[in-house]
Amino acid sequence: MQQVENILKVLDDASSRTITVFGDYCLDKYLYIDPARDEDSVETGLTAHQVDKKILYPGAGGTIANNLRALGASVHCVGLTGDDGEGYDLIKCLEKIGADTELMIRSESVVTNTYTKPMRKTGEGTYLEMNRLDIRNFNETSRELEDRLLANLEKALERSQGVIIIDQFVQRNCSAITDRMREGLAGLATCYSDQFFFADSRGFAGLFRNVIIKCNQFELPGAGQDENSILDRARQLLAANGRAVVVTLGAKGALVFEPDKAAACVPAFPVEGLLDIVGAGDATNAGTMLGLTLGLTLPESVLLGGCVSSITIQQIGVTGTATIEQVKRRFEEAFDEVQ
């Protein structure tokens, strides 16, 4: 396949790319519980689960940053943390992977978005995730923080070839990406037309303008799950947005819509065995943006993103990453099968 050959030719240049990850960041906190250590609480009589191991990962925008760093790219992080312990942990996690956190904003007016994931050990020695405990913001982000975020993003744009915008939460205007921020991003995308602006939104894909919009089939505004509905709604979003739209379809791959072009179907990479799809979309985002900054077409870049995601979802119970060598091997396997 010509697309595979094109991708393999540029992968060794990944370390020359610098990408900004802008928007919502989280701390992913995995707590590993051994039921053999359970105790009865003296105060409540309820079972007190004993945590014997804790592992922290940067989540949401942090997952994208982690994937980009694993692929060799440099990363500037621009987002919000609270002035709290979780914020301290999140920054340390980002610094540990080698991401630049100079432009992250810490504020007492917000809390650090945190996903706490208790993992209970089974009799077979594996772990099953229990009910997740979430910390997030439910108050609207202040205008002062919006101004600081946009100012820091402009500083980052001067140092990078593209920006991934992560719009993680469905609570409107309560985190880094707000209605006003989307307006500012549309303006910046026009001013910095030589850079790639790529937005992934769970709840507000229809509100972005002048950027490449990526969402999955369930997040596509107004779409049903039949093929014609997805095609119609994606084309409507493309017409309103003016740039491009990527709709991921899970195991069916993805559809890419660009102005004055027929929709492109991008195949998925087949994977077997146990899968953990947490962070799959973030891995796709990282691979796709890396491809764009390396000079690949959007369909080729989405294929690269799908390859990265196919590797990460096979890593169970962790926020997975993929290296350039792993990506090369998977592409070479797929290329050999086609040959």
C-alpha positions as CSV (number, residue, x, y, z in Angstrom):
1,M,0.0,0.0,0.0
2,Q,1.3,3.4,-1.0
3,Q,0.0,5.0,2.2
4,V,2.0,2.6,4.3
5,E,5.1,3.3,2.4
6,N,4.6,7.0,2.8
7,I,4.2,6.7,6.5
8,L,7.2,4.5,7.0
9,K,9.4,7.0,5.1
10,V,8.7,9.8,7.6
11,L,8.5,8.1,11.0
12,D,12.2,8.5,11.7
13,D,11.7,12.3,11.7
14,A,9.2,12.2,14.6
15,S,11.8,13.5,17.0
16,S,12.1,16.7,15.0
17,R,8.4,17.6,15.6
18,T,7.1,19.9,18.4
19,I,3.4,19.7,19.2
20,T,1.2,21.7,21.6
21,V,-1.5,19.9,23.6
22,F,-4.0,22.5,24.7
23,G,-7.1,22.2,26.9
24,D,-8.4,19.7,29.5
25,Y,-5.9,17.8,31.5
26,C,-6.6,15.1,34.2
27,L,-4.8,13.0,36.7
28,D,-5.4,9.3,36.3
29,K,-4.9,7.7,39.7
30,Y,-4.9,3.8,39.7
31,L,-5.3,2.3,43.2
32,Y,-4.5,-1.4,43.4
33,I,-6.4,-3.3,46.1
34,D,-5.7,-6.7,47.5
35,P,-8.9,-8.2,49.0
36,A,-6.8,-10.3,51.3
37,R,-5.9,-7.1,53.2
38,D,-9.5,-5.9,53.6
39,E,-10.4,-4.7,57.1
40,D,-13.6,-3.8,59.0
41,S,-13.6,-0.1,59.8
42,V,-13.9,0.5,63.6
43,E,-15.8,3.7,63.0
44,T,-18.3,2.6,60.4
45,G,-18.3,-1.2,60.4
46,L,-17.9,-1.0,56.6
47,T,-15.1,-2.8,54.7
48,A,-12.0,-0.7,54.4
49,H,-10.2,-1.6,51.2
50,Q,-6.4,-1.5,51.6
51,V,-4.4,0.0,48.8
52,D,-1.0,-1.6,48.4
53,K,0.1,0.1,45.2
54,K,-0.6,3.4,43.5
55,I,0.2,4.4,40.0
56,L,-0.3,7.8,38.5
57,Y,-0.6,8.8,34.8
58,P,-1.3,12.2,33.1
59,G,-4.8,11.8,31.6
60,A,-6.9,13.5,28.9
61,G,-4.5,16.0,27.4
62,G,-1.9,14.3,29.5
63,T,-2.6,11.0,27.7
64,I,-2.0,12.7,24.4
65,A,1.2,14.2,25.6
66,N,2.3,10.9,26.9
67,N,1.7,9.2,23.5
68,L,3.5,12.0,21.6
69,R,6.5,11.7,23.9
70,A,6.6,7.9,23.5
71,L,6.6,8.5,19.7
72,G,9.5,10.9,20.1
73,A,7.9,14.3,19.6
74,S,8.5,17.3,21.8
75,V,5.4,18.6,23.6
76,H,4.3,21.9,25.1
77,C,1.4,21.5,27.6
78,V,-1.1,24.4,28.0
79,G,-4.0,23.8,30.4
80,L,-5.3,24.2,34.0
81,T,-4.6,22.5,37.3
82,G,-5.8,23.3,40.8
83,D,-3.5,24.5,43.5
84,D,-3.9,21.1,45.1
85,G,-2.1,17.8,45.6
86,E,-3.5,16.3,42.5
87,G,-2.2,19.3,40.5
88,Y,1.2,18.8,41.9
89,D,1.0,15.1,41.0
90,L,-0.2,15.9,37.5
91,I,2.7,18.3,36.8
92,K,5.2,15.8,38.1
93,C,3.7,13.1,35.8
94,L,4.0,15.4,32.8
95,E,7.6,16.4,33.7
96,K,8.5,12.7,34.2
97,I,7.6,11.9,30.6
98,G,9.6,14.9,29.4
99,A,6.7,17.3,28.5
100,D,7.2,21.0,28.9
101,T,4.9,22.3,31.6
102,E,6.1,25.9,31.7
103,L,2.8,27.2,30.2
104,M,0.4,25.2,32.5
105,I,-1.7,27.4,34.8
106,R,-2.2,26.6,38.4
107,S,-5.2,28.3,40.1
108,E,-6.9,28.2,43.5
109,S,-10.3,28.8,41.7
110,V,-10.3,25.3,40.1
111,V,-9.7,21.8,41.2
112,T,-7.5,19.4,39.3
113,N,-9.6,17.0,37.2
114,T,-8.9,13.6,38.6
115,Y,-10.1,10.1,37.7
116,T,-9.5,7.7,40.6
117,K,-9.7,4.1,39.5
118,P,-9.7,1.4,42.2
119,M,-8.4,-1.8,40.8
120,R,-9.4,-4.9,42.8
121,K,-7.3,-8.1,42.6
122,T,-9.0,-11.3,41.5
123,G,-8.3,-14.8,42.5
124,E,-6.4,-15.3,39.2
125,G,-4.0,-12.5,40.1
126,T,-5.5,-10.0,37.6
127,Y,-7.2,-6.7,38.5
128,L,-10.8,-5.6,37.7
129,E,-11.7,-1.9,37.8
130,M,-14.3,-0.9,40.5
131,N,-16.5,2.1,40.5
132,R,-14.4,5.2,39.4
133,L,-14.3,8.3,41.7
134,D,-14.1,11.6,39.7
135,I,-13.1,15.0,40.7
136,R,-14.0,17.8,38.2
137,N,-15.0,21.4,38.0
138,F,-18.7,22.3,38.0
139,N,-18.3,26.1,38.2
140,E,-17.7,28.2,35.0
141,T,-14.1,29.1,34.2
142,S,-13.3,32.7,34.8
143,R,-12.6,35.2,32.1
144,E,-9.2,35.9,33.7
145,L,-8.2,32.2,33.3
146,E,-9.5,32.2,29.7
147,D,-7.3,35.2,28.9
148,R,-4.3,33.5,30.5
149,L,-4.9,30.3,28.6
150,L,-5.1,32.0,25.2
151,A,-2.0,34.1,25.9
152,N,-0.1,30.9,26.8
153,L,-1.4,29.1,23.8
154,E,0.0,31.9,21.5
155,K,3.4,31.5,23.2
156,A,3.3,27.8,22.6
157,L,2.3,28.2,18.9
158,E,5.4,30.2,18.3
159,R,7.4,27.0,19.3
160,S,5.4,24.2,17.6
161,Q,4.1,22.9,14.3
162,G,0.6,22.1,15.5
163,V,-1.9,22.1,18.4
164,I,-4.2,19.3,19.6
165,I,-7.2,20.7,21.4
166,I,-8.7,18.4,23.9
167,D,-12.3,19.2,24.9
168,Q,-12.9,16.4,27.5
169,F,-16.0,17.3,29.5
170,V,-19.7,17.7,28.8
171,Q,-20.2,20.2,31.5
172,R,-20.3,23.4,29.4
173,N,-17.8,26.2,30.2
174,C,-16.5,24.5,33.3
175,S,-13.0,23.6,32.3
176,A,-10.2,24.8,29.9
177,I,-12.3,24.7,26.7
178,T,-15.2,27.1,26.9
179,D,-17.5,28.8,24.3
180,R,-15.3,31.9,24.4
181,M,-12.2,29.7,24.1
182,R,-13.6,28.1,20.9
183,E,-14.1,31.6,19.4
184,G,-10.5,32.4,20.3
185,L,-9.2,29.2,18.8
186,A,-11.1,29.9,15.5
187,G,-9.3,33.3,15.3
188,L,-5.9,31.8,16.2
189,A,-6.3,29.1,13.5
190,T,-6.8,31.8,10.9
191,C,-3.9,33.8,12.1
192,Y,-1.6,30.8,12.3
193,S,-2.7,29.2,9.1
194,D,0.6,27.5,8.6
195,Q,-0.1,25.3,11.7
196,F,-2.4,22.4,12.2
197,F,-5.3,22.9,14.6
198,F,-6.9,19.6,15.5
199,A,-9.8,19.5,18.0
200,D,-11.3,16.4,19.7
201,S,-14.5,17.1,21.5
202,R,-16.8,14.7,23.4
203,G,-19.8,17.0,23.7
204,F,-19.4,20.1,21.5
205,A,-17.8,19.1,18.2
206,G,-20.4,21.2,16.4
207,L,-19.2,24.4,18.0
208,F,-15.7,24.5,16.6
209,R,-14.7,26.5,13.5
210,N,-11.6,26.7,11.3
211,V,-10.0,23.6,12.8
212,I,-9.9,19.9,12.0
213,I,-12.7,18.4,14.1
214,K,-12.4,14.8,15.3
215,C,-15.1,12.9,17.2
216,N,-16.4,9.3,17.2
217,Q,-19.7,8.2,15.7
218,F,-21.5,8.6,19.0
219,E,-20.2,12.2,19.5
220,L,-21.1,13.4,16.0
221,P,-23.8,16.0,16.6
222,G,-27.3,14.8,15.6
223,A,-26.1,11.6,13.9
224,G,-27.9,8.3,14.3
225,Q,-25.9,5.1,14.0
226,D,-26.8,4.2,10.4
227,E,-24.2,4.9,7.7
228,N,-26.3,7.5,5.8
229,S,-27.0,9.5,9.0
230,I,-23.3,9.6,9.9
231,L,-22.3,10.7,6.3
232,D,-25.0,13.4,6.2
233,R,-24.1,14.9,9.6
234,A,-20.4,14.8,9.0
235,R,-20.8,16.6,5.7
236,Q,-23.0,19.2,7.5
237,L,-20.3,19.7,10.1
238,L,-17.7,20.0,7.4
239,A,-19.7,22.7,5.6
240,A,-20.1,24.7,8.9
241,N,-16.5,24.2,10.0
242,G,-14.7,24.8,6.7
243,R,-11.6,22.7,7.4
244,A,-12.0,18.9,7.8
245,V,-13.9,16.3,9.9
246,V,-12.7,12.9,11.1
247,V,-15.2,10.5,12.5
248,T,-13.8,7.4,14.1
249,L,-15.9,4.2,13.9
250,G,-14.1,1.8,16.4
251,A,-13.3,-1.5,14.8
252,K,-14.6,-0.2,11.5
253,G,-11.8,2.4,11.2
254,A,-12.6,6.0,10.4
255,L,-14.1,8.4,7.8
256,V,-12.2,11.5,6.7
257,F,-14.1,14.5,5.2
258,E,-12.2,17.3,3.5
259,P,-13.4,20.2,1.3
260,D,-13.9,19.3,-2.4
261,K,-13.0,15.7,-1.8
262,A,-14.9,12.5,-1.6
263,A,-15.1,11.0,1.9
264,A,-12.1,8.7,2.6
265,C,-12.5,5.4,4.4
266,V,-9.5,4.6,6.6
267,P,-9.3,0.9,7.8
268,A,-8.8,-0.2,11.3
269,F,-5.9,-2.4,12.4
270,P,-7.3,-5.8,13.5
271,V,-6.4,-6.7,17.1
272,E,-7.0,-9.9,19.1
273,G,-7.2,-10.9,22.8
274,L,-8.1,-8.7,25.8
275,L,-8.5,-5.0,25.0
276,D,-8.6,-1.9,27.2
277,I,-10.0,1.0,25.1
278,V,-9.4,3.7,27.7
279,G,-7.3,6.3,26.0
280,A,-7.8,4.9,22.5
281,G,-9.1,8.2,21.2
282,D,-6.2,10.1,22.7
283,A,-3.7,7.7,21.1
284,T,-5.4,8.2,17.8
285,N,-5.1,12.0,18.2
286,A,-1.4,11.8,19.0
287,G,-0.6,9.7,15.9
288,T,-2.8,11.7,13.6
289,M,-1.2,15.1,14.6
290,L,2.3,13.6,14.4
291,G,1.5,12.5,10.8
292,L,0.2,15.9,9.8
293,T,3.3,17.6,11.1
294,L,5.4,15.1,9.2
295,G,3.8,16.1,5.9
296,L,1.4,13.2,5.5
297,T,-2.1,13.7,4.1
298,L,-5.0,13.7,6.6
299,P,-6.2,10.1,5.6
300,E,-2.6,8.9,6.0
301,S,-2.3,10.6,9.3
302,V,-5.5,9.1,10.5
303,L,-4.2,5.7,9.5
304,L,-1.1,6.3,11.6
305,G,-3.3,7.3,14.5
306,G,-5.3,4.1,14.2
307,C,-2.0,2.1,14.2
308,V,-0.9,3.8,17.4
309,S,-4.3,3.2,19.0
310,S,-4.3,-0.5,18.0
311,I,-1.1,-0.9,20.1
312,T,-2.2,1.0,23.1
313,I,-5.5,-0.8,23.6
314,Q,-3.7,-4.1,24.0
315,Q,-2.1,-2.8,27.2
316,I,-4.5,-3.8,30.0
317,G,-5.1,-1.7,33.1
318,V,-2.7,1.1,32.2
319,T,-2.8,4.2,30.0
320,G,-0.9,2.7,27.1
321,T,1.6,4.2,24.7
322,A,3.3,3.1,21.5
323,T,6.9,3.7,20.3
324,I,8.0,4.4,16.8
325,E,9.6,0.9,16.6
326,Q,6.3,-0.7,17.6
327,V,4.4,1.3,15.0
328,K,6.9,0.3,12.3
329,R,6.5,-3.4,13.1
330,R,2.7,-3.2,13.0
331,F,2.7,-1.4,9.7
332,E,5.3,-3.8,8.2
333,E,3.1,-6.7,9.3
334,A,0.0,-5.1,7.7
335,F,2.0,-4.3,4.6
336,D,3.3,-7.9,4.3
337,E,-0.3,-9.2,4.6
338,V,-1.4,-6.9,1.8
339,Q,1.5,-8.0,-0.4
